[in-house]
């Protein structure tokens, strides 16, 4: 999950620095060029990192609830983002293996590079991993 989040951030950095900024510079300097269209992935980044409603924030909040588990987290995630273009239920996957997952067992994010299904088994446990003393 985190590596794909990082890839989204890197793609956004590339889009802004290499595509958007350079094209704006060419326009300012009256340089002829062919406009390069690109997809803005800010909505995907927001889905992951927004305060309160982002996946990471929701995961942190769910970890604080005494009887919370991976299924309650996944249910809340689907309810919060039911209409979000980038998030979908595993059963809507094109891959038969993921279609077998129940709605409370995972989610799919449509990343810039393609859709990825995340199984949420042990998501809360992984989120609660404490840093070792030398890293804290």
Steps between C-alpha positions, in 0.01 A plus 500: 500500500768751604716441193206577272424813703863603455472433126194727484698779668795448264269504198347824620846653551595396146176638356548836668875547457557345161171546319305789650788732600697443180198563281425822689862606449474430126187714479667788692802483271288464185654166410291291262425152630237232492286511815537183709179394670522317832262373763501684831517235773430735793167326563681170556750663736214666689324165531807369680626798702216744578449576867197321647376334180822375343582130522802561725304723740209258509741216573659696786158582647377144470812375680400710805161328536512211750299241306596613152621250246595485135141440391362802687775714348422373150126552545552859615736564211245380245222704662709818515614473138204321341486750212873557457616423148833361616365253760299191422391171651711189434204317344508759220854399409576355159711233669302196609711446814403840641137463399482225761584741783215629711453877512642517853820315403659757275481795262628597158671830423529618142856632505654694209679178397194277534256351746636320807299284739602523865395223735449658841580190704745619771484867392436615857779283642746631244394857577565445872857381456716703735835638390806338649679706764779599262245649255270673747 
